[in-house]
Amino acid sequence: MTSTASLLLAHRPEQRTLLVIGEGKLVHARMCAAREAGMIAKHVWHTPLAEAPPDQFYSVSHASLFPPPGEGDACKDAWGRILDEIDGEDKCLFAVCVTDTLTTVPNDVDARRLRCQMLAQACRARRLPINVTDIPDLCDFSFPATHRFIAQDADHPSSLQIAVTTNGRGCRLAGRIRRHVVSSLPASVGLAVERIGDMREMAKTRACRSVAGEHEDEPILTDTLGYVGTDGHDACSAQRQRMRSVAQISEYWPLECLATLDATQMRALLEDEEARSDAPHPDERATKRSRHDIDVKPPTKKGRVYLLGSGPGHPALLTVAAKEILMSPDTDLILSDKLVPTAVLALLPPSTPFVIAKKFPGNAEGAQSELITQALDAAREGKTVVRLKQGDPFVYGRGGEELVACQNAGIECTVIPGISSALAGPLMFNIPVTQRGAAESMIMCTGVGRGGKRVMLPGYERSRTLLLLMGVARLPAVIEALVSESGEGRYGAAYPPYTPIAIIERASSNDQRMIASTLDRIAHVMEMHVSDGQRPPAMMVVGWAVLSLSMETPGARVLDDEAECCASTASLAERDATRIAQWLGPRGHVIREGLPSGYDRFIQASVPDNALHGPRSETGWAPPRYQDPRS
């Protein structure tokens, strides 16, 4: 196939056979594509594989496919026998493709091309199209990068499919172009195709029923196109006029509007076309309204819920999408968690109603249900609702419950991820969750189970960081579960009592704080050296990553200690004790407060002047803004 070849046909080869020849990953891609198209895939390996499934593997003689040089006709005859046998009496073989240009020994380019030519000649002698990877001039067809749209859900594919081909010049690039085309189309484009298809069928059948019903006693005429009527010319003309009307709608209506058409609207559009086409006198045609100016009424506004993560707290750490939605005048209602900081709420326009969750102790379930109900009620009224959650909605944020509630109610819900405080919070104090030489993995869990129950915590691994959310209020119990020899409340090995731990409070807020020490000291530090109590929300970071980037132990590579201790008399515990003493100093703990110095540049840029309105306290908005907008 040349680079200028024009593609003409799209086949529907259900229950036909595709013969795939070769080895490697491309074989599986071709066979999967064949099965998705309803085909039967057969596979020929260059070397026999006894373990291959019998319905996919066709055993052939290696020697017959790769004869000595100069015996090309023998190779062609061997391929011919294979093709005939697979084709069978019912002629089920549809096409042949080679995935690796027969790259089996002998590894000679000319010999490989000759073998491919012999296979191509055998295929064309039987009128079988062939595709040979990386040899375009031997190809009768190409495998485009395809995408099939959905009509309503994954179980109902649309009739709309797109295919991009580079005629063998750049298969990977074809896939990239396909993704670009798909992403530029509205999500409802597949449904729009189904609606137009329904309308086309309605236009055809409506013409037949209308004419037959009005002239039951007159003979029914048909023309070569199958149009029915008492007057062949009039019936064909009326039906073609309706089909032209459908074509005009297809051409000029927005795709989103097409997707919202229902049967009642389709009938109304066709009846309107019938009324315009029944003019009694030809002179009146000039006064008819052009079909190009069909009234395009925008679809009734549907409510939508945005499940939005506000990040760890600083407004500069909001995503661009989150900030745009929060400040948009098109947002009708914002339902916020109580822990979303004031600095983020300050971005909201004065005209946007919002409600803050009443999640006080003992009312978490009731408040969650109340917010879900409010979101669904507002969305049913056609409103755009933002459900504002701290961090990321799905990292212990119960966002999944709200998404399921929207799905069950038939309301569209868009998830806007947020920067998770579990990852960003420690980093505000130069604590990485993974770090070369200190932490090769991390595990995240909650310190409080559902309904306040205790959870099982993971055991100690020197190379792993443990992130604990929502457990600082139960710090003594958490510490006991981690270090106890009994293993109660923990699965796995006990943590050494001197394991570093950091408590991160109100990460990225102006009053953020870190209290760091070791597991056996941290409860005492919190009691004796933190005079103002805890500052929720807070989290715990446990593991050697806590001190890996501290100024006292820069670049600490604690994972190298085990190998070095084997070659010396110093024990691992001695090395750990030395490093911890260097890190904590004589006080036995580290407390740091406030944002890093570089963050002052983001404060003015984060909160626009027009967003600040009315008197404010240090705790949040003026009281009137806390009222339920429906009251």
N, C-alpha and C positions, 0 to 999 in steps of 0.2 A: 504494500500500500504506500503510495507516494504521499508526501506532506501536503499536496494540494487536492487529495481525493475528497470528494464530497460524500457525506454519510446520508443515506436515504431511508433506510428501513429500521424499524424497531420490531423485533420478533416476540412472539409469545410461544415459547417452545415447551409447554407443559408436557410431561411424560415422555419427552424425547431424551436422548442420551448425549452427554458431553464426555468425550474421551480426553482425559488429561494425562499428558506424558511428561515425566520428569521427576525431580526430587526437590526438596526444600520447602520453605514457608509459602512460596507462591502457589504451590500445589493446593494447599489447604484453603487459601483465599479463593482460588478458582472453583474448587469443589463446593465451598460454602455459598458462593455466588450462584452456582448452578442450582443448588437445592432451594435457595430462596426464590429462584425463578420457576420452581416446580419441575426441574429437570432431574434426571437420573445421572449421577456422576460415576464414571468408571476411571480407574487410575492404572497406568502402566508404569512400573518402576523399571529402571535400567538393570538393576540387579534384583533377582527374585527375593521376596520377603515372605517366608512361610507363615509369619504371624499376622499378616495383613488380613483384614476382613474380606470374606469371599465376595460380598456384593460390591466392593470397591476396587478389588485388585484383579488384574488380568495377567496371568502368568505367561511370559513369553521367553523364548530362547535368547539369551544374551548374544550368542554368536551370530544368530540370524539377523539381528538388528545392527550389528557392528562387524560387517564382513571385512576382509582384508582390502586394502586399496586396489582399485581397478575392478571391483566386483559390485559396482553400484546397482546393477540390475537385480542382483540377488537381494540386496537390501530393499529395493523397491517392491519386489515380489513378496518379501517377508512382511513388509508393512501392509501390502494389499491383502494378504491372508488374514492378518489381524483385523483390519477394517471390515472385511467381509463377514468374519465370524461374529464380531460385535454388532454389526449392522443387522444381521439375521434376515429372515424372510420378511419380517414386518417393516424392514427399513427404518429402524428406530434411531439410528445414529444421526445426530443433528449437526455436530461440529467437532473439530479436533483442535486442541491447543497444546503447545510445547512450552514448558515453563522455564527450562534451563538450557535450551538449545543443545540438548543431548551432550552435556559436558562430561561424559564418562570417558575413561581412557580408551584408546590413545588420545592424549590431550593435544590434538592438532587442529588448528583453526580451519584449515581447508577441508580436512576430513569431516569435521563437525558440520560445516556448511553443506557439504555434499550429502551427508546423511539427511539433513533437514530438507534439502531439495528433493531427494528421493521420496521422502514422506509427503511433501507437498504435491509432487506429481501423482502419487498414489491417491491422494485425497481428491485432487481435481479431476482425475479420471473417473471418479465416482460422484462428482458434483457435491463434494463435501467441503465446506469452507474451513480454512485452517488459520490459526494464529500462532506465530513463532516469536517468542520473546526476543527482543533486541535485533531482529532481522526484519524490518518493516516491509521490504520488497517481497518477502515470501508470504505476507499476511493478506488474507482475503477480508478480514474483519479485525476490529480492535476491541479491547475490553475498556469501556469508558469508566470513569469514576462516577458512580451513580448515587442517587439519594432518592428515597421514596418518602413522601410526606405522609402525615397521618391526618385522618378526617376528624376524629373526636378523641380517640385515645389509642394507645399502642396496639390494641386488639383490632382496630378498624383502620387499616391503611387506606390512604386516598388513592384515587386513580392517577394523581399527579406524580410523575417521576421526572427527574432531570438527569442528564448524563453529559459529562464533559470529557472530551478526548483530545489528545495532542497528536493523534496518529502515530503513536510510538516514539514521539520526540521528547517526551518528558512526563512519564506516568506520575511521578511524585508531585510535580507541579499541577497536573490535572486534578489531583485530590485537593490540593490547596485552593485552586480556583473554585472547585465545587463547594468547598466549605464557605468560601467568600460569597458565592451566589446564594447559598442557602441562608446564611446569616443576614443577608440584605433583604430577604423577603419576610413579610409578616407571618407570624406563627399560624394564622388561620387560613393561609393560602390553600392548603389541602382541602379544607372544608368549603372554601369558595368554589373550587373545581366541582365538588360533589353537588353543590347547590345549582350551579349552571347546568350540570348534566341532568339533574332532575327537571329543571325548567325546560330544557330542550325536549325531553321526552313528553312533558306536559303539553308543550306547543304542538307536537306532532299528533298525539292522541286526541287532544282537544279539537283539532281541526276535523278529524274523522268523525268523532262523536257528534259534533255540532251539525255537520252537514247531514249525516245519516239520520239524526233525530228530527231535523226539520223537514225532510223530504222522504218520509218512509215509503210513500207509494210510487216514487220515481226510481228509475233504474240507477244503480250506483256504478260509476265509471272509475277506472283506475288508470294511471299513466305508468310509464316505465320506471318512475321513481317510487311507485307505491302509494301516491297520494290518492285519496278517495273522495268522491263527490258526485253530485248529479250532473254537474257540468265540469268536465275535466279541467278546462282552462281556469274557471273560477276557483275550484278547489285547490289547484296547484298554486295559483296566485295568492290566495289567502294564506295558505300554509307557508309559502316562501316569505311572505310579508312578516309572519310571526317569527320565523326563524331569523330573518334579518333583524327584527327587534331584539331577539335574544343576543344576537351577535353584537348589536350596538351596546347593550347592557354589559356584555363581557368586555367590550373595548374601553368603555368610559367610566363605569362605576368603580369606585375605590374597592380594592380587594376586601378590606374589612367589612364594607357594606354587603358585598356579595355573600360573605360567610354568614351574615345574620338573616338572610332571606329565609322565610318559611313558606309552607304551601299556600297559605292564605294570601301572602304578599305576591307570590308568583301568579296566582290566579287573577289577582287584581291587575297586575301589570299586563297580562295577556288580554283580559277583558277590555282594558283601556286601549290596547292596540286594535282590538276588534272594532271598537266604537269609532276609532279614527279611520279604519279602513273601509267602513260602510258608507262612504260619501255617495249621495244619489247622483251627482253630476260631476263629470270630469273637471269642469271649471273650478270646482271647489277645492281641488287638490292644492292650488296655490295658497289657499288660506289655512291649510293644515299646519299644525305645529311640526317642526322638524323632529325626526327621531333622535337627533343629536342633542336635543335639549330636554331629555327625559328628566323629570324631577328626581333628584338623588337625595332622599331624606337620610340624614345621618342616623345610624342605629341608635336605639334607645340606650342611654348611658347605663352601663353595667357597673355595679359596685365592685370594688377590688380592695383586698387587704394586702398591705406591704408589711411583711414580717422583717423588721429592720434591726440590725445590730448597731449600737451606738459606740462600740469600741470600749477601751478601758476607762475612759472618762474625759480626757483632754479633748476639746473640740477640734484641735488640729489633727487628731488621730481618727476623726470620722472619715469614712470613704467619701469620694466625690459623689457617688450615687446617694448615699445617706444624707449628706448635706443638702443636695438638690431637692430631695423629696421633703425633708423637714421644712425647708424655707419656701417651698412652692406654694403659690396662692391656690393651686388646684387641690391641695390636700384639705379635706373637709373635717377630719377629726384625728387627733393623736391620743393614743392610749399608752401611757408610759408606766414602766416599772418605777417603784419608789426610789431605787438606788441610782437612777440615771442622774448624773451630776447637774447642778444648777447651770454650769457653764455651757452645757449642751442644750438645756432647755431655753437658755437665753437666745438661741438662734431662731426660735419659733416666732413667726409674725404675730403681732397682737391680735389679728382677726381670726387666728386658727384656734378653735376650741380644743382643749385637751383635758384629759382626766389622768390623775395619778393613782396607781393601785393602792388599795388600802390593805396591804399585806403585812399587817402587824401580827405578832406571835399568836398562833391559834386560829388565824383567819386566812392562811395561805391558800387553802383549797377554795374557800368561798370567794376570795378576791380573784383568783385565777378564773373561776367559772364566770364571775361577773364580767370580767374584761372580755372573755370570749363571747359572751352573750351580747355585750355592747358592740363589739366589732361586727358580729354577724348581722345584728339588727340594722346598723348603719349601712353596711354593704348592700343589704337587701333593698334599702332606699335609694341605691345608686350612688352612694358616697364613696369617696376614696379615703380609706382608713389606714393609718400608720400605727402598727403595734410596735412601740419602741421598747427595746430590751437592751440591757447592758451587755457589753462584750459581744460575743457571737450568739445568735438566738438558739443555736443547737448545742452549745457547750454548757450543759447543766442549766439551760435557760428555759426548758419545757416548751421550746418552740415547736417541737414535733407534735405535741398535743394540739396546738393551735392550728397547725397546718392540716392535720387530720380533720379537725372540726370544720374548717373551711371546705375541704374536699367533700365531706359528708353533706354539707349544706349546699353544694354546687356553686360555691363562690370562689372566684379566681384568687389565688394567693401567690404573691411573688416574694421570694426570700432574698433579702439583701444581706449578704454576710458582713460581719463586723470583725475587727481585729480582736481576737480573744484576749481577755485580760490574763488568762492562764499563761500565755506566752509572752505578752507585752509587759505585764506587770513586773516580773523579775528583771526584765531587760532595762527597765527604768532605773535600776540600781546596778547595772553592769553584771547581772547574774544571768548567764545563758542557761537554757534548759538542756542543751547539748554543747559539748566543747571537746575538741580533739585533745586527748590525753587526760580528760577529766570525766566525761560522760558520753558514752556511745549511744545511749537510748534514753527515753523518758517515758514515764507512765503517769497518766492523769486519773485521779479518782476523787470522789467526794468524801468528806469526813462525816457527813450526816446522811443516813439513808432515808428512804421514803417514809413519811410519817414520823420522822425523828428517830428511826431505829438505827442501831449501830451497824456499820458495814464491815466487811472483811477487807483488811488492808493487805497490800502486797508485801512480800518479804524483801530482805536486803540483797542488793547486788551492787558491788563496788562501782561498776561502770554505768549505773542507771540513776537518773534523777526522778524523784517522786514529787509530783505536784498534787497538793491536797487543797480542794476548794471547799468552802463553807464548813470548816471544822475548827476554827480558832476558838470559838466559844466553848468547845469541849477539849481544849488543849491537853489537860492532864490525862484524860481517857485515851486520846490519840497517842500520846507519848507512851503510855503504858502498853498499848497494843503493839507498838513498834518494837519496843526493847525487851518485853517480857520473855523469859525463857520458856514459859508454859505455852506460848504460841496462841493464847486465846485472843480472838479478834484479828488474827493474822494468818495468812498462809505463806509458807516459806521461812527463810532464815530470819533470826532476830537481828535488828540493827545494833551495831556497836553504840554504846551510850555516848561516845564522843563524836558521832556523826554530825556534821554541820547542818543547821536548819536556819532558815530565814523566814520571818513573817512579814509579808508585804501588805500594807494597808493603803486603801484609797489610791491605788496606783494611777499615776499621771495627773492626779489632782494637785492643786497648789499645796495642800497639806499632806501629801503622800509621806509615808514613813516606812522604814525597814528596821526591824529588830532582829539581829542575828546572834546566834550562839551555837551551842551543841544540844543534843536531845536531852541530856541529863541536867542541863542548866537553864533551858529556855523558860520553863514555868516559873522558876525563881526570878529570872530577869523581868518577866512580865509583871510579876507581883511587886517587886521591890523598886524597879527602875522606870516603870511606865506609870506615871502618876495620874494621867488623864484617862486611863483605861483604853479599851480597844477602839479602833476607828473602822467600823465596817464600811464597805465590804473588804474582807481580808482573805489571804490565802497563805499556804505554807509551801516552802520549797525545801526538800530534804535531799541531801546528797553532796558529793564532793564538788559539784559544779558551783555551789554557793560561794566558795572561796577561790575558784579557779582564776578569776579576773580581778581580784581585789588588789588594792595598791600594796598591801603587805606581802602578798604571795602572788605576784604577777605571773600569769602563764603556768600555774602549777599543773604539772603532769603527774597526777597521783596514780594513773593507771600504769606508769612505768615502774612503780615501787615494787610490785610483786616480783618482777623479773630481776630487779637489782638486789632485792633482799635475799634471793636465792644464792647470790654470789658473795654475800657479805654476812657478818655476824649480827648486823642490826636487824631487829624484827620490824614487821610492818606496823605494829602498834606504836613502836618507838618513833618511827618516821611520822606517823600520823599525829602523835602528841606534839612533836616538834613543830610541825606545820601549823597546827591549831593554835599553839601558844604564840607563834609568830603572827598569826592572823588576828586573834582576839586581844592579845596584849594582857597586861595585868588586870584589867577590869573584867575580863572574861566575857565580854559581849561587845557588839557594835550596834549603834543606833544612828541612823541617818534620816534626815527629814528634808522635805522640799524638792522642787523640780531641779533637774540639772540646769546649770547656768545658761546653756544655749537655748532653753525653751522660752525665755522671755521674749524672743522675737516673734513668737507665734501668737501671743496673747491678743494684741490689737487686731491682727489679721483674722483671727478666728471668730470674733464677735462683732458684727457690723453695727454701726451706730444706730441705724434705723430699727434694729432688733431690740434694743434696750428701751424699755418703756415702763413708766410707773415706778413707784417706790419699791425697793427690793431689800430683803434682809439677807443675812449671810446664809440662810438655810434654803432660799429658793424664791419662788415667784410671790408676787403680792397675793393676798388671800382671795380676791375675786377670781383669779385664774384657776384656782383649785376646784371651783364649782363644776358640777356635772353640767355639760352644755345642754342637756335635754331638760333640765329642771327649770 
